[in-house]
Amino acid sequence: MMEQMGIDMEDIDAEEVIIRTGEEKLVFTDAEVQLMEAQGQKTYQVVGDPESQPLDGGDSADEASADDAGGAFDAQDVEIVAQRGGVSEDEAREALEANDGDLAAAVADLE
């Protein structure tokens, strides 16, 4: 019936989902994620039990390695920008700095 209405659903094999709010970071491991697309709009549904972590804790290994390397950005963010922009991690970090941490803007500048 959903197909008749033009709604597509797809399960996504996600390893981890992170939601950052103003006060905390919610980390879902082994979450069930579904993508629903209807009328060009994508909606993601996340089902699982999140672990609440402080934003400024620097408790993950990725964040610690980014701080040790002199960068203020999450190592995953730097890696994403580097891959999408086809540049080194140093260039990706510079693009993130120039765009106040905005991943999409950093990638757009590199392309």
N, C-alpha and C positions, 0 to 999 in steps of 0.2 A: 504494500500500500504506500510505503514511503517513496518507493521508486516512481510510482504514478504521480506523486506530488512533486517530483524533481528533487528529492532529498537523498543524498548519498551519505552512507556511514561507513567508516573504516576504523578498524582497531589499529593502534599504533603501538609498536613494541618499544616502549620507553624504559630506559634504565633508571632515570632519575628526573624529577620535575622540581624546579625551584621557583617559588613565588616570593618576591621581595616586596614587603610593605614598608611603610614609613617607620615602623617600630621593630620589625623582626623579619626573619627569613624562614619560610616554611619549606622544608625539604621532604619530598615524597620519594621513597625508594620502593621499587617494585610496585609502582602505581599502575592501575589500569587506565589507559588513555584512549578515548574515542574521538575521532574527528567527524563532525557532521557538517556537510556543505549543502546549503540551500540558497538559491537565488544569488549565487556569487559570494555569499557570506560564509566564513568558516567559523565554527564553534568547536572548542575543545572541552571535553568533559574529563575531569581527573577524579578518580575514585581511589582512596587509600587513606592511610593514617599518617599525617605529616609529623615530622619532628620540628619543633620550634627552636630556632637558633638566633642569637643576637646578631644584629647587622655588623657591629663594630668589633666582634669577638676575634676575628681573624683565626678562627679555630680550624678551618679546613687546610689541608696541605697545599691546595692550589693557591689559596689566598696568601698563605705564608710564603710560598715560593715567589709569588708576584711581588710581595713587599721586599723580600730579600734581594730581588733583582733590581730594585729601585723603582718599580712601577707601582702606580696607585690603582691599577685596574686588575680585575680578576683574570687569571691566566687563561681561563676558557674564553673570555671576551676577546683577549688579544689573539688567541689561536683562531677564533672564528673570523675576525677581521683579516688576519694574515691569509687564511685559506681563501676567503671570498675575494679579497683584493689581489691575490697572487703576489704577495710581498713578504718580506721578512717580518719576524715578530717585532723587531725594533721599529721598523717603518709603521707597522700596525699600531704599536703603542703611541707613536708620535701622532698618527691620525686620530686616535682616540683622545689624546690630550687636546688636539686642536679643535675637536668637536665636543668637548666637555663630557666624554664618555658615551656619546650617542653612537651605538654600533652601526645603525643604518646610515647615518651621515658620514661616518668614517669610511665605510665601504664605498659609498657613493663618491666621496672625494678621491679615493684610490682608483676607482674605475674611470 
